[in-house]
């Protein structure tokens, strides 16, 4: 299986705890992990600074190594929308958003790279 790289997107935190299926896997801000088998895994991050903390979870779908099925995860938030695959090369699928919702994609430096009205759940990202 290919390794997955978990990147921390929290702001102003200085303590981190990453969980996979409820077990602590790392206390670094970012880490790499190789799953033993395909499946769906619950990933969690607790980011803290002093007495303040916040927790984020997402469902990660790990697929077998294949040129046709690259490793990916599905992000599903509490509102029920889903974004996949990640990473996306050509097409990004978004499910559960109302038609006409404006989708914005930013790079890691905060620069807006795409702003598009979502209509059919398919966003072309090959030019990014």
C-alpha positions in Angstrom: 0.0 0.0 0.0 1.1 3.6 -0.7 1.7 5.9 2.3 -0.8 8.7 3.1 0.4 12.1 4.2 -1.8 13.8 6.8 -1.5 17.6 6.7 -2.6 19.8 9.6 -4.6 22.8 8.6 -5.3 24.3 12.0 -4.4 27.8 13.0 -2.5 28.8 16.1 -2.4 25.3 17.6 0.8 24.0 19.2 -0.3 20.5 20.3 -1.7 17.8 18.0 -3.1 14.3 18.4 -3.9 12.3 15.3 -6.2 9.2 15.6 -6.9 6.4 13.2 -9.9 4.3 14.2 -9.7 5.7 17.8 -6.0 4.8 18.3 -3.4 7.6 18.7 -1.0 7.4 15.8 1.0 10.6 16.0 1.4 13.8 18.1 3.3 15.7 15.4 1.6 18.4 13.4 1.8 16.3 10.2 2.6 12.6 9.7 2.8 9.8 7.2 1.0 6.5 7.6 0.7 3.3 5.6 -2.4 1.3 5.9 -2.1 -2.5 5.9 -5.3 -3.1 3.9 -8.0 -1.4 1.9 -11.1 -0.2 3.8 -12.8 2.8 5.3 -11.0 4.4 8.3 -12.1 7.2 10.6 -9.3 9.8 10.9 -9.3 12.4 13.7 -7.2 15.4 14.6 -7.3 17.2 17.9 -5.5 20.5 17.7 -4.9 22.5 20.9 -3.3 25.6 22.3 -3.4 25.9 26.0 -6.9 25.3 27.2 -8.5 25.8 23.8 -8.9 22.8 21.5 -10.9 21.6 18.5 -11.4 18.3 16.8 -11.9 17.4 13.1 -12.8 14.0 11.7 -13.1 12.6 8.2 -13.8 9.2 6.6 -10.8 7.9 4.6 -11.5 5.3 1.9 -8.2 3.4 1.3 -8.2 1.5 -2.0 -5.8 -1.2 -3.2 -2.7 -0.1 -5.0 -3.6 0.2 -8.7 -2.9 2.5 -11.5 -6.7 2.8 -12.0 -7.5 3.2 -8.3 -5.1 5.7 -6.7 -5.3 6.1 -2.9 -8.0 8.6 -2.0 -10.2 9.8 0.8 -13.7 11.1 1.0 -14.3 14.1 3.1 -17.8 14.2 4.6 -18.8 17.0 6.9 -21.7 17.3 9.3 -23.9 18.9 6.7 -23.6 15.7 4.6 -21.7 16.8 1.5 -18.9 14.7 0.1 -15.8 15.7 -1.8 -13.7 13.1 -3.7 -11.1 12.0 -4.8 -8.3 13.6 -2.9 -5.9 14.2 -4.4 -7.8 15.1 -7.6 -6.0 15.3 -10.9 -8.7 16.1 -13.5 -12.2 16.0 -11.9 -13.3 16.8 -8.4 -16.7 15.4 -7.4 -18.9 17.2 -4.9 -22.1 15.5 -3.7 -24.8 17.0 -1.4 -24.5 20.7 -2.2 -27.5 22.6 -3.4 -27.4 23.4 -7.1 -26.0 26.9 -7.7 -23.7 26.8 -4.7 -20.4 28.7 -5.3 -17.4 26.5 -4.9 -14.0 28.1 -4.2 -10.7 26.3 -4.2 -7.6 27.8 -2.6 -4.0 26.7 -2.6 -1.9 26.2 0.5 -0.8 29.8 0.6 -4.5 31.0 0.6 -4.6 32.2 -3.0 -8.0 31.6 -4.8 -7.4 29.3 -7.7 -10.9 28.5 -8.8 -14.4 30.0 -8.2 -17.2 28.2 -9.9 -21.0 27.7 -9.5 -21.6 24.1 -8.9 -24.4 22.6 -10.9 -23.9 18.9 -11.5 -21.4 17.9 -8.8 -18.4 17.9 -11.2 -15.6 20.4 -11.0 -12.8 20.5 -13.6 -9.5 20.9 -11.8 -6.9 19.7 -14.4 -5.8 23.3 -15.0 -4.9 24.0 -11.4 
